[in-house]
Amino acid sequence: MTNPYGGFGSNGNAASPPAPRWAPAPTSQWGPDSTGPGVPAERPRRVSPKLVVGIAGPVVVLVVLVAVLGLVWPGFLNRKVFDTAALQQGVLTVLRDDYQLDATNVACPTGQAVTVDSRFSCSAEVAGVPKTITVTVKSSDGRFEVGRPQ
């Protein structure tokens, strides 16, 4: 019987197939062959629950402590400051009612802390002339004293 496609068949007249020209790859130089038998597969490392609690526990306690102190203890995170509009109106009222001055355009700095015995300056026009007024904080609840215009 002959092979209709030619080439290497059971026919005795055909030549034998040529030898392959490739050789197997050499073994790895850097370690054992990981594809061979007997090499255990690496398990993914798991984080110990004790380690997570040991690290996360103190961090959570610290965050809660800062939050509680910051919101409850005055001055820790929530310092008291004057409402600028109310402060300016209060200074204007004192200048007009107590000192009997023709005062207008009172301007005080924003964000002034309510700290006992602290002082800051406001500006105003008294009878059309710019003046400086010293304000002294008298209590932690926001009472203040207005000095005579300079």
Sequence and secondary structure as in RCSB ss.txt:
>XXXX:A:sequence
MTNPYGGFGSNGNAASPPAPRWAPAPTSQWGPDSTGPGVPAERPRRVSPKLVVGIAGPVVVLVVLVAVLGLVWPG
FLNRKVFDTAALQQGVLTVLRDDYQLDATNVACPTGQAVTVDSRFSCSAEVAGVPKTITVTVKSSDGRFEVGRPQ
>XXXX:A:secstr
   TT SS S TTS              SSS  TTSTT          HHHHHHHHHHHHHHHHHHHHHHHHSTT
TS   B  HHHHHHHHHHIIIIIS   EEEEE  TT B  TT EEEEEEEETTEEEEEEEEE  TTS EEE    
